[in-house]
Amino acid sequence: MLNLEKLKSHPDKYLLDHIEGVRENTKKLTDSRFAELVAIFHDLGKINPNFQDKLDTQKISKGYANHAYLSAYVFFCAFCCNRNNIKALKQFLEVDELTQNDLIALNVAIAKHHGNLPDFTPIDYNGIGASILSKDENFSLFEFIEKEQDLPTYDFVNHFIHIEDFRELMFNPKIQQGYSEKIIFDGDKNKSALDFFINYQAVFASVLQADKADAGKIVNFIDEQKNAIQIFSSCFNQKLDSYLIKLNQDTDLNKLRTKIREEAVQNIKIGLKKNEQVFELTAPTGSGKTLMLLSLASEIMNTKGAKRIIYALPFLSITEQIENEVLKIFEGYENFIQRIDSKSENKRFEEIQKELDDNPTKEKISEANILEFQENTFAYPLIITTFVRFFETLLSNKNAELLKLPNFSNCIFLLDEIQSLPPRLYGFFVAYLSHFCKKFGSYAIISTATQPNYELPKENLKVQRFFNKYSEPFPLLPRSYFNDNLFNRYQIEYNEDFIDLNALRDWIIAENQSILVILNTIEDTKDLYKLCKEELNNDEVILLNTHFTPRDRKLKIYLAKRRLREDKKIIVISTQLIEAGVDIDFPIVYRDFATVSSIIQSAGRCNRNGKLPTLGKVKIFQLQNKGKIRSRLIYRGKDNELIRLTKNSFTDTKYQEKDLLNVQKNFFNLIQSDLEWGKHTSISNHNLEFDFLKDITECQYEKIGKFQLIDEKVFGEEKLYYVSKNKKDNSFNRLLKLNDEVMNLIHQNADISFIKLKRKIIELLLRKMSQQIIKVRIKSEDKKPDLADNRSYFDLFHISSSSYSFETGIDLKGNDCIM
């Protein structure tokens, strides 16, 4: 018999100490007794002698050495096959009822804690019967158990929960067969499918974070992060007020912005007294939503106590813009704020990296690991991130993604531009988030300049039953502000006729003012640019699309703004990348036909600051090029319905900005009535069909985890190219060298901490290089650009200077390139 006290979980940690550490961490993250139970059982299987031999450098481990499935099987035998023990389990969990589905979910959470949550209703692809857990893994486990009959399984369980001995059950062939083949989940038997799905996802996520914190010796991490939230929350209101007091009130527009912000704050006070947790902020473009959202977050903290803030936005360009504004407001508290996306940087980590280059001490390596863990878990008082990271975490089954989920509890979510979500899904996400907030003590402010319909479909009883506790977000502003003359800045002219590029060029040349032209495809922007160049000087026309590096795109926008300030004519021909997050103001905007939301976003670049003596001009047209209607190239398949609904929403040919609220209302009402609610097709993933209500009911965690907010591969194979800043730029070579160093460390079986550190250095280098990286979708007929180096870093290639220019971007010489 093995001595339980001497067993280890890691080379330098005793098993019982680790279990207690994980258990305590879990209790700090959640009050769920179910999570605490999984924490107790998750590493029970490390009593396996073969696993113990793996931890001893003097021994060679032979035979079955896995632990997670053994942990799960012991739980099953201890509690699922003995009525007396199930009573003890209910006592521990402090519940009166435990269903078969509960026991299955607990079993799976224990078995899969080193992997991802699987589908609880797996599909039988080969006709031999599908099972939630691996039959092969269970077979190997049972073979091992037959040889190792003296494992201290009972001693381990009884150390934490006093129960009857169950060891004989572990060797019973019928129990083994039933465990491997007859555990069947039935989601229809759950009282609330939504609660069950969220509860066990949260249980799994809490144990993951607790386990990694203890295993990584990240001591007191959770307590320190809670303390940081308290410190930042205590200064939040004062720092924000100091900033607001300094704002100029010298224009009517600024005075109106202040009035709107103060009214929203007064209304949220009313909502908070009514115990509302989800709020709707619908305000016109240019009304100062960033300061409004921060002011509302401040009021929530004043009323409900310290909370983490997660500020999520649809586009990378906006996250950077918001970060700059937030850092100005909270000067001196920069360490409490972190932008986390594919291009963000971490200054403290860069400082540690430089120190490690000179003196790689264990203390510095430990600090670097803590910083990485802090970022991976969203453990900062204020996080600025993208919709992709936020919403995909909410639905994730993946181990690495779910590390963040426990820190979504007791939060304030600031979600701007909610209409940017897929139209069939924004209502589902608002209802899902509302339920999440009520379960985990969080608050959400859903902000938009449009008028989405947040009602559940009235005729859909399935939706009504699924979200039976749902109430629409509490409104913070009246719609009357949309009628204010200060927010009536342009007039839309809708031309229903199809036009070609030559006609469009003639329209543009005939205008005597600066124009922003927004087209649906990259190829169209390039073709129109060539045509306009025949009539205009080089400095009068600028091409802008995703075939330019982010750095060059910023420079082009700066050049356009400078000409606008100098009152010099400028024509900017762009794809929809300029629709949101770019503070630019044109007297005239031309827009190829798109959805209502995109048209409104584009129109927001016209007379943005209301400085024109008359209304700005927004012209909507339908471009036909190379025999194709261009809007249909980007809104494909089921999304073509959105174009139909947009046409049905525009019942007239002329609209002032103040009239557009009703157009938007009509559009979102049609989405709710005409489209399938809560359903989504992933074109890039073999046309995978999501029916979220059905999939959640069946706990299809793995399937739902494949959901991507943005279908990256719809329009061709994605390629990444690095463009050197200048001849001295050696970033790409440094990247290749660092990768070689990682490979060598792996081959040498080096300390995992050194490998992780090198990988983090690579990640940060890639973020620094991101301003020079172009993401391109290449179709089979496109000519690939020339390369400066035949080597690559995975799918990132170094492009030759001959295949890129500041004027026209990357040279593909293909057709129908789409943003």
C-alpha positions in Angstrom: 0.0 0.0 0.0 1.3 3.4 -1.0 1.7 6.0 1.8 -0.7 8.8 0.9 1.3 11.4 2.8 4.4 10.8 0.7 2.8 10.9 -2.8 3.7 13.8 -5.0 1.7 15.8 -7.6 4.8 17.5 -9.0 8.5 16.9 -8.6 8.7 19.4 -5.7 5.2 19.2 -4.3 3.3 16.7 -2.2 -0.1 15.6 -3.6 -2.2 16.4 -0.6 -0.6 19.9 -0.4 -1.4 20.5 -4.1 -5.0 19.3 -3.7 -5.4 21.7 -0.7 -3.8 24.5 -2.7 -6.1 24.0 -5.7 -9.1 23.7 -3.4 -8.3 27.0 -1.6 -7.7 28.8 -4.9 -11.0 27.4 -6.2 -12.9 28.7 -3.2 -11.4 32.1 -3.8 -12.7 32.1 -7.4 -16.2 30.7 -6.8 -18.5 29.7 -4.0 -19.5 26.6 -6.0 -19.2 23.4 -4.0 -19.2 21.5 -7.3 -16.0 23.2 -8.3 -14.5 22.5 -4.9 -15.4 18.8 -5.4 -13.7 18.7 -8.8 -10.6 20.4 -7.2 -10.5 17.6 -4.6 -10.7 14.8 -7.2 -8.8 16.2 -10.2 -5.4 14.8 -9.4 -6.4 11.8 -7.3 -5.1 9.6 -10.2 -1.6 10.7 -9.4 -1.5 7.9 -6.8 -0.7 5.8 -9.8 2.8 4.3 -9.1 3.8 4.7 -12.7 3.0 8.4 -12.5 5.0 8.7 -9.3 8.0 7.1 -11.1 7.7 9.8 -13.8 8.3 12.4 -11.2 11.5 10.7 -10.0 14.5 11.5 -12.2 16.2 8.3 -10.9 13.4 6.0 -12.2 12.1 5.0 -15.5 8.3 4.9 -15.7 6.8 1.8 -17.3 3.2 1.1 -18.1 0.1 3.2 -17.8 1.0 6.5 -16.2 -2.0 8.7 -16.9 -4.0 10.2 -14.0 -7.1 12.1 -15.1 -9.2 9.1 -16.2 -8.2 7.2 -13.0 -9.4 10.2 -11.0 -12.7 10.3 -12.8 -13.3 6.5 -12.5 -12.6 6.5 -8.8 -15.2 9.3 -8.4 -17.7 7.2 -10.4 -17.2 4.1 -8.3 -17.2 6.1 -5.0 -20.5 7.9 -5.6 -22.4 6.7 -8.6 -22.6 3.1 -7.6 -23.4 3.4 -3.9 -26.6 5.0 -2.4 -25.1 5.7 1.0 -22.2 7.5 -0.6 -24.4 9.6 -2.7 -26.0 10.9 0.5 -22.6 11.9 1.7 -22.0 13.6 -1.6 -25.2 15.6 -1.4 -24.2 16.6 2.1 -20.9 17.8 0.9 -22.4 19.7 -2.1 -25.2 21.1 0.1 -27.9 20.0 -2.3 -31.1 18.0 -2.0 -31.0 16.6 -5.5 -28.3 15.2 -7.8 -29.3 14.1 -11.3 -27.6 11.6 -13.5 -26.6 14.6 -15.7 -24.9 16.2 -12.7 -22.9 13.1 -12.0 -21.9 12.8 -15.7 -20.8 16.4 -15.8 -18.7 16.1 -12.7 -17.1 13.0 -14.0 -16.2 14.6 -17.3 -14.8 17.8 -15.6 -12.4 15.6 -13.6 -11.4 13.4 -16.5 -10.8 16.3 -18.9 -9.1 18.9 -16.7 -5.9 18.7 -18.7 -7.8 19.0 -22.0 -11.0 20.7 -23.3 -14.6 20.1 -22.5 -16.0 17.5 -24.9 -19.5 17.2 -26.4 -21.9 15.6 -23.9 -24.0 14.3 -26.8 -21.4 13.0 -29.2 -22.2 11.9 -32.7 -21.7 8.2 -33.6 -19.8 8.6 -36.8 -18.6 5.0 -37.2 -21.7 3.1 -36.0 -20.0 1.5 -32.9 -21.6 3.8 -30.4 -20.4 7.2 -29.3 -19.2 8.0 -25.8 -18.3 11.2 -24.0 -15.0 9.8 -22.7 -12.4 7.8 -24.8 -13.2 4.1 -24.8 -9.5 3.4 -25.6 -8.3 5.4 -22.6 -10.8 3.6 -20.4 -9.7 0.2 -21.7 -6.0 1.0 -20.9 -7.2 2.2 -17.4 -9.1 -1.0 -16.7 -6.0 -3.1 -17.7 -3.9 -1.0 -15.3 -6.4 -1.4 -12.4 -6.4 -5.1 -12.8 -2.7 -5.2 -12.1 -2.7 -2.5 -9.4 -5.4 -3.5 -6.8 -3.8 -1.9 -3.8 -4.1 1.7 -4.8 -5.1 3.9 -1.8 -8.2 5.2 -3.6 -10.5 4.8 -0.6 -7.9 6.4 1.8 -7.7 9.4 -0.6 -11.4 10.0 -0.9 -12.1 9.4 2.8 -9.4 12.0 3.6 -11.8 14.6 2.3 -15.3 13.0 2.5 -16.3 10.3 4.9 -17.9 7.5 2.9 -18.2 3.7 2.7 -15.4 1.7 1.1 -16.0 1.3 -2.7 -12.8 -0.4 -3.9 -14.4 -3.7 -4.9 -16.7 -1.9 -7.3 -13.7 -0.7 -9.3 -12.8 -4.3 -10.5 -16.4 -5.3 -11.4 -16.6 -6.0 -15.2 -20.2 -4.8 -15.4 -19.4 -1.5 -13.8 -16.5 -1.0 -16.1 -18.6 -1.8 -19.1 -21.4 0.5 -18.0 -18.9 3.3 -17.3 -17.3 2.9 -20.7 -20.4 2.4 -22.8 -23.6 3.3 -21.1 -23.2 6.7 -19.6 -25.7 8.7 -21.6 -26.4 12.4 -21.2 -29.9 13.7 -21.8 -30.1 17.5 -21.8 -33.9 17.6 -22.1 -34.1 16.3 -18.5 -32.3 19.4 -17.1 -34.6 21.9 -15.4 -32.7 24.7 -17.1 -30.5 23.8 -20.0 -28.8 27.3 -19.9 -28.0 27.1 -16.2 -26.6 23.6 -16.5 -24.4 24.5 -19.5 -23.0 27.7 -17.8 -22.6 26.1 -14.3 -20.4 23.2 -15.5 -18.4 25.4 -17.9 -17.7 27.7 -14.8 -16.9 24.7 -12.6 -14.4 23.5 -15.1 -12.9 26.9 -15.7 -12.5 27.7 -12.0 -10.6 24.5 -11.3 -8.3 25.1 -14.4 -7.2 28.5 -13.2 -6.9 27.3 -9.6 -4.8 24.3 -10.7 -2.5 26.3 -12.9 -1.9 28.9 -10.2 -0.9 26.3 -7.6 1.1 24.2 -10.0 3.0 27.3 -11.2 3.7 28.4 -7.7 1.9 31.7 -8.3 1.3 32.2 -4.6 -1.4 34.6 -3.4 -2.1 35.6 -7.0 -5.9 35.6 -6.6 -5.8 37.6 -3.4 -3.4 40.1 -4.9 -5.6 40.6 -8.0 -8.6 41.2 -5.8 -6.6 43.8 -3.8 -5.6 45.5 -7.1 -9.2 45.8 -8.1 -10.0 47.4 -4.7 -7.1 49.9 -5.1 -8.0 50.9 -8.7 -11.7 51.1 -7.9 -11.0 53.5 -5.0 -9.2 56.0 -7.3 -11.4 55.5 -10.4 -14.1 58.1 -9.7 -11.6 60.8 -8.6 -9.3 60.3 -11.6 -12.3 60.3 -14.0 -13.9 63.4 -12.4 -10.5 65.3 -12.6 -10.4 64.5 -16.3 -14.0 65.5 -17.0 -13.6 68.9 -15.2 -10.8 69.9 -17.6 -12.9 69.2 -20.7 -13.7 72.2 -22.8 -17.4 73.3 -22.7 -16.8 75.9 -25.4 -19.1 74.5 -28.1 -22.8 73.6 -28.2 -21.8 70.0 -29.1 -19.6 69.6 -26.0 -22.3 71.0 -23.8 -24.8 68.5 -25.2 -22.3 65.6 -24.7 -22.0 66.6 -21.0 -25.8 66.8 -20.7 -26.2 63.3 -22.3 -23.6 61.8 -20.0 -25.1 63.3 -16.9 -28.6 62.0 -17.8 -27.3 58.5 -18.5 -25.6 58.5 -15.1 -28.8 59.6 -13.3 -30.8 56.9 -15.1 -28.3 54.2 -14.2 -28.8 55.2 -10.5 -32.5 54.5 -11.0 -31.8 51.1 -12.7 -29.3 50.0 -10.0 -31.9 50.8 -7.2 -34.2 48.4 -9.1 -31.4 45.8 -9.1 -31.0 45.9 -12.9 -27.7 44.5 -14.1 -27.8 44.9 -17.9 -28.2 48.4 -19.4 -28.7 49.7 -22.9 -27.0 52.9 -24.0 -28.3 54.0 -27.4 -26.7 57.4 -28.3 -25.9 59.2 -31.5 -22.5 58.9 -33.2 -20.2 61.5 -31.7 -22.0 61.8 -28.4 -18.9 60.8 -26.4 -19.6 57.2 -25.6 -16.2 56.4 -24.2 -16.4 58.9 -21.4 -20.1 58.0 -20.9 -19.3 54.3 -20.5 -16.5 55.0 -18.0 -18.8 57.3 -16.0 -21.5 54.6 -15.9 -18.9 52.1 -14.7 -17.9 54.5 -12.0 -21.5 54.8 -10.8 -21.9 51.0 -10.7 -18.8 50.8 -8.5 -20.0 53.6 -6.3 -23.2 51.7 -5.7 -22.3 48.1 -5.9 -18.6 48.0 -4.8 -15.3 47.4 -6.5 -15.3 45.4 -9.8 -13.1 44.5 -12.6 -13.9 46.3 -15.9 -13.7 44.6 -19.3 -14.1 47.1 -22.1 -14.8 45.1 -25.3 -14.9 46.5 -28.9 -15.4 45.0 -32.3 -12.2 46.1 -34.0 -8.5 46.2 -33.2 -8.1 49.8 -34.4 -10.7 50.9 -31.8 -9.0 49.0 -28.9 -5.8 50.9 -29.5 -7.7 54.2 -29.7 -9.6 53.5 -26.4 -6.4 52.4 -24.7 -4.8 55.7 -25.5 -7.7 57.7 -24.1 -8.0 55.5 -20.9 -4.3 55.8 -20.2 -4.6 59.6 -20.4 -7.5 59.6 -17.9 -5.8 57.3 -15.4 -2.3 58.6 -15.6 -0.2 57.1 -12.8 -2.3 53.9 -12.6 -1.0 52.4 -15.9 -0.1 49.1 -14.2 -3.8 48.4 -13.5 -4.7 48.7 -17.1 -3.9 46.3 -19.9 -5.0 46.1 -23.5 -5.1 42.4 -24.6 -5.4 41.6 -28.3 -3.1 40.3 -31.1 -1.2 43.6 -31.3 -1.0 44.8 -27.7 2.2 45.1 -25.8 3.2 44.5 -22.2 5.8 47.1 -21.1 6.6 45.4 -17.8 7.3 42.1 -19.5 9.6 43.8 -22.0 11.5 45.3 -19.0 11.9 41.9 -17.4 13.0 40.4 -20.7 15.9 42.9 -20.9 16.9 42.1 -17.3 16.8 38.4 -18.0 19.1 38.9 -21.0 21.8 40.1 -18.6 20.9 38.0 -15.5 18.4 35.1 -15.9 17.5 34.6 -12.2 14.7 32.3 -11.0 13.0 35.3 -9.4 12.8 37.2 -12.7 11.6 34.0 -14.6 8.9 33.6 -11.9 7.8 37.2 -12.3 7.7 36.8 -16.1 5.5 33.6 -15.6 3.2 35.6 -13.3 2.8 38.4 -15.8 2.0 35.9 -18.6 -0.6 34.1 -16.3 -2.1 37.5 -15.4 -2.6 38.3 -19.1 -3.9 34.8 -19.9 -6.5 35.1 -17.1 -7.6 38.7 -17.7 -6.4 39.4 -14.2 -6.1 43.2 -14.4 -8.6 45.7 -12.9 -9.3 47.2 -16.4 -9.0 45.1 -19.5 -9.5 46.5 -23.1 -10.0 43.8 -25.6 -11.9 42.7 -28.7 -15.3 41.2 -29.2 -13.6 38.0 -30.5 -11.8 37.4 -27.3 -14.8 38.4 -25.1 -17.6 36.5 -26.8 -15.6 33.4 -27.8 -14.5 33.0 -24.2 -18.1 33.1 -23.1 -18.8 30.1 -25.3 -15.5 28.3 -25.2 -14.7 24.7 -24.3 -10.9 25.2 -24.7 -8.6 24.9 -21.7 -6.5 28.0 -22.6 -9.5 30.2 -23.3 -11.5 29.1 -20.2 -8.7 30.3 -17.9 -10.2 33.8 -18.3 -13.8 32.9 -17.5 -13.6 32.9 -13.7 -12.5 36.6 -13.9 -15.7 37.4 -15.8 -17.5 37.1 -12.4 -18.2 40.3 -10.4 -17.3 42.4 -13.5 -18.5 45.4 -15.4 -18.7 44.7 -19.1 -18.6 47.8 -21.4 -19.6 46.6 -24.8 -19.5 49.2 -27.6 -20.9 48.9 -31.1 -23.0 45.7 -30.3 -24.6 45.9 -33.7 -21.2 44.7 -35.2 -22.1 41.2 -34.0 -23.6 38.9 -36.7 -27.2 40.0 -37.1 -28.7 36.6 -36.3 -26.7 36.4 -33.1 -26.7 39.8 -31.4 -30.0 39.1 -29.7 -28.9 35.7 -28.5 -25.6 37.1 -27.1 -27.5 39.9 -25.2 -29.9 37.4 -23.7 -27.0 35.0 -22.9 -24.9 37.7 -21.3 -27.9 39.0 -19.3 -28.3 35.5 -17.8 -24.5 35.3 -17.2 -24.5 38.6 -15.3 -27.4 37.6 -13.0 -25.6 34.3 -12.2 -22.2 35.7 -11.5 -22.9 39.2 -10.0 -21.7 41.1 -13.1 -23.1 44.2 -14.9 -23.2 45.0 -18.6 -23.6 48.2 -20.5 -24.5 47.5 -24.1 -23.7 50.6 -26.3 -24.7 51.4 -29.8 -25.5 54.2 -32.2 -28.1 52.1 -33.9 -31.4 50.7 -32.7 -31.2 46.9 -32.3 -34.2 45.0 -31.1 -33.5 43.3 -27.8 -36.8 41.6 -27.5 -37.0 37.8 -27.7 -39.0 36.6 -30.8 -42.6 36.7 -29.5 -43.8 33.8 -31.6 -40.9 31.5 -30.8 -41.9 29.6 -27.7 -38.7 27.6 -27.6 -36.7 30.8 -27.3 -39.1 32.2 -24.7 -38.8 29.0 -22.6 -35.0 28.8 -22.9 -34.5 32.4 -21.7 -37.6 32.4 -19.4 -36.0 34.9 -16.9 -34.9 37.3 -19.6 -35.8 41.0 -19.4 -34.7 43.6 -22.0 -31.7 45.8 -21.0 -32.7 48.8 -18.9 -32.6 52.0 -21.2 -30.3 54.8 -20.1 -31.3 57.5 -22.6 -34.4 58.7 -24.4 -34.4 58.5 -28.2 -35.1 62.3 -28.4 -31.3 63.1 -28.7 -31.3 61.6 -32.2 -33.7 64.4 -33.2 -31.4 67.2 -31.9 -30.1 69.4 -34.8 -26.5 69.0 -33.5 -26.8 65.3 -34.4 -28.5 65.9 -37.7 -25.3 66.3 -39.7 -25.9 64.7 -43.1 -28.4 63.6 -45.7 -28.4 60.2 -47.4 -29.2 59.9 -51.1 -30.0 56.4 -52.0 -29.6 55.6 -55.8 -31.2 52.2 -56.6 -29.7 51.9 -60.0 -26.6 49.8 -60.7 -23.5 51.8 -61.8 -20.0 50.8 -63.0 -16.6 52.2 -62.0 -16.4 54.6 -64.9 -19.7 56.3 -63.9 -18.6 56.3 -60.2 -15.3 58.0 -61.3 -17.2 60.6 -63.2 -19.4 61.4 -60.1 -16.3 61.8 -58.0 -14.5 64.0 -60.4 -17.6 66.2 -60.7 -17.6 67.0 -57.0 -15.7 70.0 -55.9 -15.1 68.9 -52.3 -13.2 66.2 -50.5 -14.8 62.7 -50.7 -14.5 59.4 -48.8 -15.4 56.5 -51.0 -16.1 53.2 -49.3 -16.3 50.1 -51.5 -17.0 46.4 -50.6 -13.9 44.7 -52.2 -10.2 45.5 -52.3 -10.1 44.9 -56.0 -12.8 47.6 -56.5 -10.8 50.1 -54.5 -7.7 49.4 -56.6 -9.6 49.6 -59.9 -11.2 52.9 -58.9 -7.9 54.3 -57.7 -6.3 53.6 -61.1 -9.2 55.4 -62.9 -9.1 58.4 -60.6 -5.3 58.7 -60.9 -5.8 59.4 -64.6 -7.7 62.6 -63.6 -6.1 63.6 -60.3 -2.7 64.4 -58.9 -0.9 61.9 -56.7 -1.5 63.9 -53.5 -5.2 64.3 -54.2 -6.1 60.7 -54.0 -5.3 58.0 -51.4 -5.9 54.3 -51.6 -6.7 52.5 -48.3 -7.4 48.8 -47.7 -6.0 45.8 -45.8 -3.4 45.2 -48.5 -1.3 47.9 -46.7 0.5 47.4 -43.4 -1.3 48.8 -40.3 1.5 51.3 -40.0 1.0 52.6 -43.5 -2.7 52.7 -43.1 -2.3 55.0 -40.1 0.0 57.2 -42.1 -2.4 57.4 -45.0 -5.2 58.4 -42.6 -2.9 61.0 -41.1 -2.1 62.5 -44.5 -5.9 62.6 -45.4 -6.7 64.3 -42.1 -3.9 66.9 -42.7 -5.3 67.8 -46.1 -8.8 68.1 -44.7 -7.5 70.4 -41.9 -5.7 72.5 -44.6 -9.0 72.6 -46.6 -7.3 70.9 -49.6 -9.3 68.5 -51.7 -8.6 64.8 -51.0 -10.3 61.7 -52.3 -9.8 58.6 -50.1 -10.9 55.3 -51.7 -11.2 52.7 -49.0 -12.8 49.4 -48.0 -15.0 49.2 -44.9 -12.0 49.2 -42.6 -12.5 53.0 -42.2 -16.2 52.6 -41.1 -15.5 52.3 -37.3 -12.7 53.5 -35.0 -11.4 56.2 -37.4 -12.1 59.7 -36.3 -12.2 61.4 -39.7 -14.6 64.0 -41.0 -15.5 64.4 -44.7 -18.1 66.7 -46.3 -19.1 63.9 -48.7 -19.2 60.1 -48.3 -19.9 57.7 -51.1 -20.8 54.1 -50.1 -21.4 51.0 -52.1 -24.5 49.2 -50.9 -24.2 47.2 -47.7 -26.3 46.4 -44.6 -28.0 49.2 -42.7 -25.4 49.0 -39.9 -22.5 49.4 -42.3 -24.2 52.3 -44.1 -24.8 54.1 -40.8 -21.2 53.5 -39.7 -20.0 54.9 -43.0 -22.3 57.9 -42.8 -20.8 58.6 -39.4 -17.6 59.8 -41.2 -19.6 62.6 -42.9 -19.8 66.0 -41.2 -18.9 64.1 -38.1 -18.2 67.2 -36.1 -21.1 69.2 -37.5 -19.0 72.1 -38.7 -20.5 72.4 -42.2 -23.0 75.3 -42.8 -25.3 72.8 -44.5 -25.9 69.0 -44.2 -23.2 66.7 -45.4 -23.8 64.4 -48.4 -23.9 60.6 -48.2 -24.5 58.9 -51.5 -25.5 55.2 -51.5 -25.2 53.3 -54.8 -25.0 49.7 -56.1 -21.7 49.0 -57.8 -21.5 46.5 -60.6 -18.0 45.5 -61.8 -16.7 42.7 -63.9 -20.3 41.3 -64.4 -20.9 41.0 -60.7 -22.9 43.0 -58.1 -20.2 43.8 -55.6 -22.4 43.8 -52.5 -23.3 40.1 -53.2 -19.6 39.2 -53.2 -19.2 40.1 -49.5 -22.7 39.3 -48.3 -22.8 35.7 -49.5 -25.1 32.7 -48.9 -27.5 33.3 -46.0 -26.0 36.8 -45.5 -27.5 37.9 -48.8 -30.8 38.0 -46.8 -29.3 41.0 -45.0 -29.1 42.9 -48.2 -32.7 42.1 -49.0 -33.8 43.3 -45.5 -31.7 46.5 -46.0 -33.5 47.3 -49.2 -36.8 46.7 -47.5 -35.8 49.1 -44.7 -34.9 51.9 -47.1 -38.4 52.8 -48.4 -37.4 56.3 -49.7 -34.5 57.7 -51.6 -33.6 60.6 -49.3 -33.1 60.6 -45.5 -31.6 63.0 -43.0 -29.6 61.6 -40.2 -32.5 62.2 -37.7 -34.8 60.0 -39.9 -32.5 57.0 -39.7 -33.5 55.7 -36.3 -36.7 54.4 -37.8 -34.8 52.8 -40.8 -32.6 51.0 -38.3 -35.6 50.0 -36.2 -37.3 48.5 -39.3 -34.1 46.6 -40.2 -33.6 45.1 -36.8 -37.3 44.2 -36.5 -37.1 42.4 -39.8 -34.0 40.5 -38.7 -35.9 39.3 -35.7 -39.0 38.3 -37.6 -37.5 37.0 -40.9 -34.2 35.3 -39.8 -33.6 32.3 -37.7 -32.8 33.6 -34.2 -29.7 32.2 -32.5 -28.5 30.2 -35.5 -25.2 30.6 -37.3 -23.4 28.9 -40.2 -19.6 28.7 -40.1 -18.6 28.7 -43.8 -14.9 28.4 -42.9 -15.5 25.3 -40.8 -17.0 22.9 -43.4 -20.4 24.8 -43.2 -20.8 23.8 -39.6 -24.3 24.7 -38.5 -24.8 26.2 -35.0 -28.3 26.1 -33.4 -27.2 27.6 -30.1 -30.3 26.8 -28.1 -30.2 23.1 -29.2 -26.4 22.8 -28.9 -26.5 24.3 -25.4 -29.3 22.0 -24.3 -27.2 19.0 -25.5 -24.1 20.5 -23.9 -22.2 20.3 -27.1 -19.2 22.1 -25.6 -16.7 21.0 -28.3 -19.0 22.0 -31.2 -19.9 25.3 -29.7 -16.2 25.9 -28.9 -15.6 25.9 -32.7 -17.7 29.0 -33.1 -15.7 31.9 -34.5 -17.1 35.4 -34.4 -15.3 36.2 -37.7 -15.1 33.6 -40.5 -11.4 34.1 -41.3 -11.2 31.7 -44.3 -14.4 32.6 -46.2 -12.8 34.5 -49.0 -9.7 32.5 -49.8 -6.6 30.9 -48.1 -5.2 33.3 -45.5 -1.5 34.3 -45.7 0.5 36.5 -43.5 3.3 38.6 -44.9 5.9 40.8 -43.1 7.0 44.0 -44.7 10.3 45.4 -43.5 10.2 49.0 -42.2 13.5 49.8 -43.9 16.8 48.1 -44.8 18.0 48.0 -41.2 14.9 46.1 -40.0 16.1 42.6 -38.9 13.0 41.7 -36.9 12.1 38.7 -39.1 15.6 37.2 -38.8 15.4 37.7 -35.0 12.1 35.9 -35.0 13.6 32.9 -36.9 16.6 32.9 -34.5 14.3 32.9 -31.4 12.3 30.1 -32.8 15.5 28.0 -33.4 16.4 28.7 -29.8 13.1 27.3 -28.6 13.5 24.2 -30.8 16.9 23.6 -29.3 15.6 24.0 -25.7 12.9 21.5 -26.4 15.4 19.0 -27.9 17.6 19.4 -24.8 14.6 18.8 -22.5 15.3 22.2 -20.9 13.4 23.6 -17.9 9.8 24.3 -19.1 10.1 27.8 -17.6 12.9 28.8 -20.0 10.9 27.4 -22.9 7.7 29.4 -21.9 9.8 32.5 -21.4 11.3 32.3 -24.9 7.8 31.7 -26.4 6.5 34.7 -24.6 9.4 36.8 -26.0 8.4 35.5 -29.5 4.8 36.5 -28.8 5.8 40.0 -27.8 8.1 40.4 -30.8 5.2 39.3 -33.1 3.0 41.9 -31.5 5.7 44.6 -32.2 6.0 43.3 -35.7 2.2 43.4 -36.2 2.2 47.0 -37.5 4.2 45.6 -40.5 2.2 42.4 -41.0 -0.4 42.1 -43.7 -3.1 39.5 -43.6 -4.1 38.5 -47.1 -6.7 36.1 -48.4 -5.3 34.5 -51.6 -7.4 32.6 -54.1 -6.0 30.0 -56.4 -5.9 32.4 -59.4 -3.9 35.1 -57.5 -0.2 35.6 -58.1 1.6 35.2 -54.8 4.1 38.0 -54.0 7.8 37.6 -54.2 9.5 36.7 -50.9 12.7 38.2 -49.4 13.4 34.9 -47.6 12.5 31.4 -48.4 12.2 30.5 -44.7 9.0 31.3 -42.7 7.8 31.4 -39.1 5.0 28.9 -39.4 2.6 30.7 -41.8 4.3 34.1 -41.7 6.5 35.0 -44.7 8.9 37.8 -45.3 7.8 39.7 -48.4 10.2 41.3 -50.9 10.2 45.1 -51.2 9.5 44.7 -55.0 6.0 43.3 -54.2 4.9 46.1 -51.9 4.6 49.9 -52.2 3.2 52.6 -50.0 1.0 53.8 -52.9 -0.8 50.6 -53.9 0.1 48.0 -51.1 0.8 44.4 -51.7 0.9 43.2 -55.3 -1.2 40.1 -55.9 -2.5 40.8 -59.5 -5.6 38.7 -58.7 -9.3 39.4 -58.8 -12.1 40.2 -56.4 -9.9 40.5 -53.3 -12.2 41.1 -50.4 -11.5 42.8 -47.0 
